[in-house]
Amino acid sequence: MIMLKNDPNALLSLKHQAVFEEDSDLQRAALEQLVIEWKNHPDTVPILKQLAISGKCPDVRRAATEYFVQGWPNDPNILPFLKQLVVSNNEYWWLQEAILNYLIAGWHEDPNTIAFLKQLILADRYRSLNVRSVALKQLAQNWKNDPDTLAFLKQRAVSDIDETLRETAVELLAEGWQEDPLTLGWLKKRAESDRHWGVRLAIIEKLNQDGKFDSQTLVWLKQIAMSDSNPYVASEAVSKLAQLGKDDLDTINIIKQLAVSAQAAEVRRAAMSQLAQNWRDDSETLSTLKQLAVFDKCFHVRLAAVEHLGQDWRTDSDTVAIMKRLAISDPVLEVRKSALGYLIENWQHDSDTVAILKQVVQDDESWQMRELAVVQLGAFWQHDPDVLTFLKQQAESPECWVVGEIALAQLTVGWKDEPSVLALLKKLALSNSDVRVAAIRELSIGWKDDPDTIDILKKVVVSDNCWHTRKLAVEQLATTWHDDPDTFAILKKVALSDERHDVKVAAMEMLVSGWKNDPEAIATIKQVVVSDRFSEVRIAAMELLAKSYKDHPDTLATLQQIAAADKSSDVRIAAISKLASDRQADPNILALLKQQAVDDPCSDVQRATMEQLATDWKDDPDTLDIIKQLVLSDKCSELQQSAVVQLATDWHDDPDTISALKKLAVSAHCPDLQQLAMQQLALGWKDDSDTFCIIKQRIESSDELEVRQAAMQQLALGWKGDSETLALFKRLVLDDGDMCVRQTAVVELGICWHSYPEIIEIIKQVAVNDDSFYVRQTALELLALVEKSHPETVVILKKLAEFDDNAFVRRSAIQQLALDWYQEPGMFEFFCDRACSDPFIRQEDWENNPRKAALEAIIEQYPVSDGMLGVLRDRAGNDLDEQIKQFAMKTLSNFG
């Protein structure tokens, strides 16, 4: 996409593409060019902000954010804007993460950044685990020397509700503060007390990564290896124990004991692996492995033992006997397969091996085992006459077609000169066997000079009931027996009459490839194009016709016939595309496209045709008339909307364009069309005196809520500085009868005019008095966002948290107070009162109890306070809401 900067329509086209393009790659490309070529244009930054906030594609949102950060690094609004984006993209955690990284990279030195990270980690309403984890990691990495960071990480490791975040916290502590003796002791204590096994595992994994011997740590690991209830934690302790205590006799005895008697299979396997790796020469190690390989009840343990025996104890006399036994009799496929593999690798010449392979082919319940055995027989026992007979039997009468095909392939590779192999292939190719496709393939490749091969293929093409087989035979005939007098006739018949579309397409491709200039080949393709019952076959034939016979005198007429009359809309669209791309100079094509754009019964065809006209025949006077006709067609369809965008983009300067858009914005029957027309007016005709009036009128008089909201957003985005705009929004937020309109209005006021004292007063009034709890909740959240420093804000929030009659509002007010005002005097007591006294009574399981929000505030912000555990115990024993009781009990268990 290349646009010249001096082209008067270039900027408009780019703006349209950046905002409305459905293809995200094209949308990002337009955005990039807009930033490069029109960086200083007044509309560029608003478009970037709009797409960063509300773009349909998250990749576009991310690109818009990146361009804004890189192009305007000194803009004072970037930091608050990025913070807003982080908390508003909750549905795309990776997008939040990317924006957070931009924020930290550019504003690391800003004192508010660390506070924001902590808020993000603590705030329940923005709880996205991935983003909280990233924020915690950034905090530990970039603010390690901050005096509060260590305490904050310990707080998260102990009290965070999410176990995974506690894991992250302990990992960060173990990595960054391992040399601190107090932290080391603290982590060991957490590994013993945390109820979540992932936290305990994370500590053990991270501690003593340098492998330094520490007698106290060794004692601690022994205790965990023998007593931890989680097998993964105990297994990791075993591995660390072997690493640190290799020369400690007590360690060796503990690991031997765990290898045979640990209750958890994961622990037995870990102990056994450590024995095999670190104490290979110990007299008891080999006997332990043999016992586990044969008798352990867990197949993972048996499998690991087989691998150790097969790799490190091949010369032991008992190992081959164990492999033979397990290859045939172990109940689990993975163990049998591993044992058979080692048997073939290490004991190929053992007299029992070939017999075991045959037994596996015949008796094993798994086709994978049988396939492995067949391959090995064909590869290593070609001189054994019994193997030849055995493989022929498997190819002719397979219980599984995969095994039959493998056996057939082994025969053709290892015994090609054996006459009986060719006879078997011929027999199977004409049978109903599942391996006939493989037989035909092998015949065509290895025995193409045999006179019977072509006859077999001819019979298969016309009589086989499997389309895969017929298709293969068609392709082999055309490529290998091109000069046979029957081949052309067979291909022609298949192309016209086969019952399967895949076979027909293959036959047509072979005809064009091998007989392109034969008149009958051309006639056959044309016949298929106009008469085949499969639309995909007609499309394929049309593609071949347009590509290979573009200059043939009948091709154009045939394509026109298809474009106008084919019963499938997909076929008509494909034909129109071919005509438009190859025949732009032909006046008849233009006439046909004009007719289809207006009269085709399918709107998808009309839309495709209209786009071709706008792309290739933009200067034809009828093209604009057709698009205008579609714009004003009053069908409220995607076709009409596409025509509107096409008209606004490519015919911006036509005097009728703005008139049509104004008419649609006011009177279109479809709300989506009204919104689209308003967007186009605001984007391309912002300076027209009527545009502002129309959008304002739509806000005041439209019967459709979505139209009113869209108009409000356009007005706030494009006419923020107009005095009428502010007056209108003030009136809407206070007086409009629709709560959604009031909610939208308060959001726009809070974002666009929060620096006006009168607006803050309005938001306060709405937060307390609006009839809708949705509007009150939105207003209080905006108030907390834009008026943190005013002392009256905390008073209003506390009033709402205590006295509002709606639980959602009370809960939201508590959360806002916990986020930014938890250090205010008396706030802990206030949260305790709310945790015990909020009047919420549960009606539905999904409802959010304000008492829980208050408890979370206490746990997160005051984890070391004297009264925190008391409040939790009180709620665990006395709360009438069962969910609150369970939450309190679970939290108490995390504190030991």
C-alpha positions, 0 to 999 in steps of 0.5 A: 500500500503506497500513497502519495502525500500530495494526493488530496485523497491519500489522507482520507483513504488512510484514515478510513483504512486505519479505522474501518479496515477489517483486515488487521494487517492492512489496518496496521499498515495504514496506521503505520503510514499515517504516523510516518507521513502525517504525524503532525496532522491534528487527527493522527493522535486522536485516531491512535488513541481511539484505536488503542482503546477500542480497536476490534483487533488486539494487534491493532490496539497494541500497534496504536499504543506503540506508535503513540509511545514512540512518536510522542514520548514527551506528551504529558498525557501518555503516562495516564493514558497507558495506565488507563489502557492497562486496566481497561484491556482485561480481556487480553492479558498479553496486550495488558502485559505489552502496554505495561512493559511500554510504561515501565520502559519509558517511565521507570524513574517516575515515582508514580510508576512503582505505586501504580504497579503495586495498585495493579497487583492489589486491585481486585477489580483488575485481577488478571493473573498474567498481568499481576505476575508481570507487574510483580516481576517488574517490581522485583527486577527494577525496584529491588533496592527500594526499601519496601520491595522485599516486604511487599514480595513477602506480603504477596507470598503469604497472603495473596489469594491466588496461589500462582501469584504466591508462587511467583513471589517466592520465586522472585524472593529466592532468585533475588534475595538468596544471600539474605539469611533472613529471607532464606530462613523465611523461605524455608519456613514458607516451604513447610507451611504454605498449603499450596504445593506450587509455592513449596515446589517453587521454593525448593527449585530456586534454593541452592541453585549454585549447589553449595553444601549446607548441612542445615539445608540438607536436613531440611530437604530430607524432611521434605523428601520423606514427609511432604504430601505432594509428590512433585514437591517431594520429588524435587526435594529428592533431586536436590538432596542427591545434588547436595548430599552425594557423599552423605551415607544417610542421604543414600539410604533415604533415597534407596528407601524412597525408590522402593517404598515411597507411596507416590510413584513420582517420588519412587521414579525420582529416587530411582533416577537419582540412584542410577545417575549418582550411585551406579556402582552401588551394589543395590542399585541394579537389583532395585532397577530390575525389581522396579522394571518388572513389579512396580505398579506405576508404568511411569516407574517401570518405563524409567527403569527400562530406559536406565537398564537398556542404556546403562546395563546392556551387558547384564545377563538379566537385562535381556530377559527382562526386555523380552518379558516386558516387550510381550507382557507389560500391560502398558504400550509405552513400556512394551514399545520401549522394551522392544526398541532396546531389544532390537537395538542391543540384542538384534542377533539373539535367537528369540528376537525375531520370534518376539517380533512376529508374536508382537505383529500377530498378538499385540493389541496396539497397531503402533507396536505391530507397525514397529515390529513389521518395520524392524522385520523388513529392515534386519531380517531380509535373508530369512525366508520365514520373514518373507512368508510372514510379511506376505501374510500380513500384507494380504490379510491385515487386521489393521490397514496401517500394518498391511501397508507397512508390510507391503512397503517392506516387501517392495523394498527388501524383496523386489526381485521375488516373483511372488511379491509382484503377484501379491501386489497385482492381486491386492490392487484389484481386491477390496483390501484396505491396502489396495491404494498402497499396492497401486502406488507400489506397482506404479513406482516399481513395476511400471514396465510390467504389462499388467500394471497399466491394465490394473490401473485402467480397471481401478479408475472405472470400477473401484468404489474408493475415491482415493484409489481412483484419484491415485490411479488417474494421476499415475495413468496420466503421468506414467502412461501419457502415450497410451491410446486409452489414457486420454479417453479415460481421463475425459470420462472421469472428468465428466462422470466420476461421482467424486469431485476430488477425482474429477478435479484431478482428471481435469488437471491431468488433461490440461497438464498433458493435453493442453492443446487438444481440442477435446481437452478444451471442450471437456473443461468447458463442458464441466464449467457449465454443467457439473453438479459440484460448485467446487468442480465448476470453480476449479474448471473455470480456474483452469480455463481462465489460466490455460485458455485465456486467449481461446475465442470461447473462454470469455463468453463462457466466463461471462455466462458463468458470472451471470447465470451460475446457480452458485454465488461462490462460482459467480464471485470467482468468475467475476474476479477472473473477468475483472482481473484479466479483461479490464479493457473489454467493454462487455465485461464492464457492462456485465459487472454493472448489471451484476452489481445492481441485479444479482440476487445475492448480496455477496455477489453484488458486494464483490462486483461493486468492489471490483468496479470501485477498484478497476473502473473508478473513473467510469461515470456509471460506477459512482451512480451504481454505488450511490444507488446501493447506498440509498437502497434502504436494505440495511445490509452489509452490502449497503454499509460497504457501499457507504464506506466505498463512497466516502473513501473514493468519492469524497469530493463528489457533492452528492456524497456528503448529502447521501451520508447526511441523509443516512445519518438522520433517516436510515432505518438501520441503526448500524447504518446511521452510526456508520454514516455519522462516523464517516461524516466525523472522519471526512467532513468534520469542518462541514457546518452540518456535521456537528448539528447532525451528530448533536441531533442524533444524540437528542432525538434518536430512538435508538440507544446505540445511535445516541451513544455512538453520536456522543462518542463522536461528539466528544472525540471531535468537538471537545472544545465546542461550548455546545458540546459541554453544555449538551453533555452536562444536560444529558448526565443530569436529565436524560431518561435513559440510564445508559445515555447518562452513563456514557455522558458521565464517562465522557465528562470524566475523561474529557473535562475532568479539569473543570471544577463544575464537572467534578461537582456534577460527577459527585452529584451523580455518584450520590443521587442518580437513580441507576446504580450503574450510573452511580458506580461509574461516577464513583469510579471516575471520581476516584480516578480523577479526583484522588487528591481532594479530601471530599472524595474519600468522604463520598466514597465512604458514604457510598460504601456504607449507605448506598442501597445497591451492593454493587455500588457499595462493593465498588466504593470499598474497592476504590478506598482499598486501592488509594485511601487505605493509609487514611486514619481509621480506614482499617476500622472502617473496613472491619466494620464493613466486613461485619456489618454490610447488609448484603443478603445473597440471592444468586451464586454469581453476586459479589458480596461487599463484605468479601471486598472489605475482607480482601482489602483487610487481607491485602493492605493490612496483613500484619495488623493485630486485628486482621486474623480476628476479623477473619475468624469472626467471619469464618464462624458467624457470616450468614453467607456460605461463600464468605465463610469458605473464603475466610476459612481458606484464607486463614489456612494460608496463614497457618 
